[in-house]
Amino acid sequence: MNTTTHNPLLCVESLNFKVNDLEILRDINLSINDKEFVCIVGASGCGKTTLLRMMAGLLSPTRGHVSYRGQQVVGPHREIAVVFQDYAKALLPWRTVAGNVSLALEGCDVPAVERPQRIHDLLCKVGLEDRAEAFPVQLSGGMQQRLQIARCLAQSPQLLLMDEPFGALDAMTRQTLQDEVTRLCRDSGVTVVFITHDLEEAIYLGDRVISMEKMPGKIGETLVIDLPRPRDQLTTRENTKFLAYRHQLFKLLPSGH
């Protein structure tokens, strides 16, 4: 994908964030381009999640700003959706699978008569079409995360912010969802910012991987990932370029990732 443009979708400029006297983020500058898949990695405590929440308009910076399509982000935006790591808390337990997806459609004022077909189509995309009447507690962790992704896609976002969405899942489920998210984002044309502490996951998914330093959090190095798509869990991870990227990132993040 093209990673340079004069009109990025999202810009973070001179962003700083403090809590009392504790400096969390310092002088963050980065841009996210349309239809790009950008992964952000860094040690625990470097401010990755804080940065993502500012991109979503859920937190306000102490200094600097975030802009989306040239307009400053001052609160949640309908074109920006967030997939949280804790899928169990993100879902409404008293609503069925279909009801959770419907929540996003209701928020977007989609007419009630149109919702059933939209819900069915979205559940088919994430492989939950046969669980529409189940409740979240009746789903596995992977299914719950699929449901959260379907609910986010229901609002037809242009930018999808994902905060370590697969961190609590087993290895096989994680790999399956990595491929599903890649396919869904490609098919929908959505731009993705993906937070992870897993270096291999970042390389596998990303067009770019941005590393963060900590204490306070700031941008470190950026790697442009030159690996062909579609990617494969076996052959891509055995590619010599993949291994070289991993070694490079590992040197940048020697501990705590």
C-alpha positions as CSV (number, residue, x, y, z in Angstrom):
1,M,0.0,0.0,0.0
2,N,1.0,3.6,-0.5
3,T,2.3,5.0,2.8
4,T,2.9,8.6,1.7
5,T,0.3,11.2,1.1
6,H,-0.3,15.0,1.4
7,N,-3.7,14.4,2.9
8,P,-3.5,11.8,5.6
9,L,-6.7,10.5,7.1
10,L,-5.6,11.0,10.7
11,C,-2.9,13.3,12.1
12,V,-1.4,13.4,15.5
13,E,0.6,16.7,16.0
14,S,2.8,17.7,18.9
15,L,0.7,15.6,21.3
16,N,1.5,15.5,25.0
17,F,-0.4,14.0,27.9
18,K,0.1,14.4,31.6
19,V,-1.7,13.1,34.6
20,N,-0.9,15.6,37.4
21,D,3.0,15.7,37.2
22,L,3.3,12.3,35.5
23,E,4.2,12.7,31.8
24,I,2.6,9.8,29.9
25,L,3.2,11.0,26.2
26,R,5.6,13.5,24.8
27,D,5.7,15.2,21.4
28,I,3.9,12.5,19.5
29,N,3.7,13.2,15.7
30,L,2.4,10.7,13.3
31,S,0.0,10.4,10.4
32,I,-2.2,7.5,9.2
33,N,-3.1,7.3,5.5
34,D,-6.3,6.1,3.9
35,K,-6.7,2.3,3.7
36,E,-3.4,1.8,5.6
37,F,-2.9,-0.9,8.2
38,V,-0.6,0.6,10.9
39,C,0.5,-1.4,13.9
40,I,1.9,0.3,17.0
41,V,4.2,-1.7,19.3
42,G,5.9,-0.9,22.5
43,A,6.7,-2.0,26.1
44,S,4.0,-2.1,28.7
45,G,3.4,1.3,30.1
46,C,4.6,3.3,27.0
47,G,1.2,4.9,26.4
48,K,0.0,2.9,23.4
49,T,-3.6,2.6,24.7
50,T,-3.6,6.2,25.9
51,L,-2.6,7.3,22.4
52,L,-5.3,5.2,20.8
53,R,-8.0,6.7,23.1
54,M,-6.9,10.1,22.0
55,M,-7.2,9.1,18.4
56,A,-10.8,8.0,19.2
57,G,-11.6,11.2,21.0
58,L,-12.1,9.4,24.3
59,L,-9.3,11.4,26.0
60,S,-8.1,15.0,25.5
61,P,-4.4,15.8,25.2
62,T,-2.6,18.2,27.5
63,R,-1.0,19.8,24.5
64,G,-1.2,19.3,20.8
65,H,-4.1,17.7,18.9
66,V,-5.5,14.9,16.8
67,S,-7.2,15.6,13.5
68,Y,-9.4,13.4,11.3
69,R,-9.9,14.4,7.7
70,G,-8.5,17.8,8.6
71,Q,-10.9,18.4,11.5
72,Q,-9.7,18.4,15.1
73,V,-11.0,15.4,17.1
74,V,-12.7,16.6,20.3
75,G,-14.9,13.6,21.0
76,P,-16.2,10.3,19.6
77,H,-16.7,10.4,15.8
78,R,-19.2,8.3,13.9
79,E,-16.6,7.3,11.3
80,I,-14.1,6.1,14.0
81,A,-14.8,2.8,15.7
82,V,-12.8,1.2,18.6
83,V,-12.3,-2.5,19.2
84,F,-11.3,-3.0,22.8
85,Q,-9.1,-5.8,24.3
86,D,-11.7,-6.7,26.9
87,Y,-14.4,-8.0,24.6
88,A,-16.4,-9.4,27.6
89,K,-17.0,-5.9,29.1
90,A,-17.5,-4.3,25.6
91,L,-20.6,-6.4,24.9
92,L,-24.0,-6.0,26.4
93,P,-24.7,-9.3,28.2
94,W,-28.5,-8.8,28.2
95,R,-28.6,-8.4,24.4
96,T,-28.3,-11.3,22.0
97,V,-25.6,-11.5,19.3
98,A,-28.0,-9.8,16.9
99,G,-29.0,-7.3,19.5
100,N,-25.4,-6.2,20.1
101,V,-24.9,-5.6,16.4
102,S,-28.3,-3.8,16.3
103,L,-27.0,-1.4,19.0
104,A,-24.6,0.2,16.5
105,L,-27.3,0.4,13.8
106,E,-29.6,2.1,16.2
107,G,-26.9,4.6,17.1
108,C,-26.5,5.4,13.4
109,D,-30.3,5.8,13.0
110,V,-30.6,3.0,10.5
111,P,-34.3,2.4,10.0
112,A,-35.6,-0.7,11.9
113,V,-36.9,-2.3,8.8
114,E,-33.4,-2.4,7.3
115,R,-31.6,-3.7,10.4
116,P,-32.4,-7.5,10.2
117,Q,-30.7,-7.9,6.8
118,R,-27.8,-5.7,7.8
119,I,-27.3,-7.7,10.9
120,H,-27.4,-11.0,9.0
121,D,-24.9,-9.8,6.5
122,L,-22.5,-8.7,9.2
123,L,-22.8,-11.9,11.2
124,C,-22.1,-13.8,8.0
125,K,-18.9,-11.8,7.5
126,V,-17.6,-12.8,10.9
127,G,-18.9,-16.4,10.9
128,L,-21.7,-15.9,13.5
129,E,-24.8,-16.2,11.4
130,D,-25.9,-19.3,13.3
131,R,-25.5,-17.7,16.7
132,A,-27.7,-14.6,16.2
133,E,-30.0,-15.5,19.1
134,A,-27.3,-16.5,21.5
135,F,-26.1,-14.3,24.3
136,P,-22.4,-13.2,24.8
137,V,-21.9,-15.6,27.7
138,Q,-22.8,-18.5,25.5
139,L,-19.9,-17.6,23.1
140,S,-16.2,-18.5,23.2
141,G,-13.7,-15.7,23.6
142,G,-12.9,-15.7,19.9
143,M,-16.6,-15.5,19.0
144,Q,-17.1,-12.6,21.4
145,Q,-14.3,-10.7,19.8
146,R,-15.8,-11.5,16.3
147,L,-19.1,-10.0,17.6
148,Q,-17.4,-6.9,18.9
149,I,-15.7,-6.4,15.4
150,A,-19.1,-7.0,13.7
151,R,-20.7,-4.3,15.9
152,C,-17.9,-1.9,15.0
153,L,-18.3,-2.6,11.3
154,A,-22.0,-2.0,11.6
155,Q,-21.4,1.7,11.9
156,S,-19.5,1.7,8.6
157,P,-16.3,3.2,10.0
158,Q,-13.6,4.7,7.9
159,L,-11.1,4.2,10.7
160,L,-10.9,1.2,13.0
161,L,-8.8,1.5,16.1
162,M,-8.0,-1.8,17.7
163,D,-6.4,-2.1,21.2
164,E,-4.7,-5.4,21.6
165,P,-7.9,-7.2,20.4
166,F,-6.4,-10.7,20.4
167,G,-4.2,-10.5,23.4
168,A,-6.4,-12.7,25.6
169,L,-7.0,-15.4,23.0
170,D,-5.2,-18.7,22.4
171,A,-2.6,-18.9,19.6
172,M,-4.8,-20.7,17.0
173,T,-7.8,-18.4,17.5
174,R,-5.5,-15.4,17.3
175,Q,-4.1,-16.5,14.0
176,T,-7.6,-17.2,12.6
177,L,-8.8,-13.7,13.6
178,Q,-5.7,-12.1,12.3
179,D,-6.6,-13.4,8.8
180,E,-10.3,-12.6,9.2
181,V,-9.6,-9.0,10.2
182,T,-7.2,-8.6,7.3
183,R,-9.8,-9.8,4.9
184,L,-12.7,-7.8,6.4
185,C,-10.6,-4.6,6.4
186,R,-9.5,-5.2,2.8
187,D,-13.0,-5.9,1.6
188,S,-14.5,-2.8,3.4
189,G,-11.6,-0.5,2.6
190,V,-11.3,0.6,6.2
191,T,-8.1,2.1,7.7
192,V,-6.7,0.4,10.8
193,V,-4.6,1.4,13.7
194,F,-3.7,-1.8,15.6
195,I,-2.1,-1.8,19.1
196,T,-0.2,-4.9,20.0
197,H,2.7,-6.1,22.2
198,D,3.3,-9.0,19.8
199,L,6.1,-8.2,17.3
200,E,5.2,-11.0,14.9
201,E,1.6,-10.0,14.9
202,A,2.5,-6.5,14.1
203,I,4.7,-7.5,11.2
204,Y,2.2,-10.0,9.9
205,L,-0.7,-7.5,9.8
206,G,0.9,-4.2,9.1
207,D,1.8,-2.0,6.2
208,R,3.9,0.0,8.7
209,V,5.0,-0.9,12.3
210,I,5.6,2.1,14.6
211,S,7.6,1.4,17.8
212,M,7.1,3.5,20.9
213,E,9.6,4.3,23.7
214,K,8.5,4.8,27.2
215,M,8.9,7.0,30.3
216,P,7.5,9.2,28.8
217,G,6.0,7.5,25.7
218,K,7.3,8.8,22.4
219,I,7.6,7.6,18.8
220,G,10.7,5.5,18.2
221,E,11.3,3.9,14.8
222,T,9.0,3.2,11.9
223,L,9.3,0.1,9.7
224,V,7.6,-0.1,6.3
225,I,6.7,-3.8,5.9
226,D,7.5,-4.9,2.4
227,L,5.8,-8.3,2.4
228,P,3.3,-9.4,-0.3
229,R,-0.4,-9.7,0.3
230,P,-2.4,-11.8,0.8
231,R,-0.2,-13.1,3.7
232,D,-0.1,-16.6,4.9
233,Q,0.4,-17.8,8.5
234,L,3.1,-20.3,7.5
235,T,4.9,-19.0,4.4
236,T,4.9,-15.3,5.4
237,R,6.3,-16.0,8.8
238,E,9.1,-18.1,7.2
239,N,10.0,-15.3,4.7
240,T,13.5,-14.0,5.3
241,K,12.2,-10.4,5.3
242,F,9.8,-11.3,8.0
243,L,12.6,-12.7,10.2
244,A,14.7,-9.6,9.5
245,Y,11.9,-7.3,10.5
246,R,11.4,-9.3,13.7
247,H,15.1,-9.0,14.6
248,Q,15.1,-5.3,13.9
249,L,12.0,-4.7,16.1
250,F,13.4,-7.0,18.9
251,K,16.5,-4.8,19.1
252,L,14.4,-1.7,19.3
253,L,12.3,-3.2,22.1
254,P,14.8,-5.2,24.2
255,S,12.5,-5.8,27.2
256,G,8.9,-5.5,28.3
257,H,7.2,-6.1,25.0
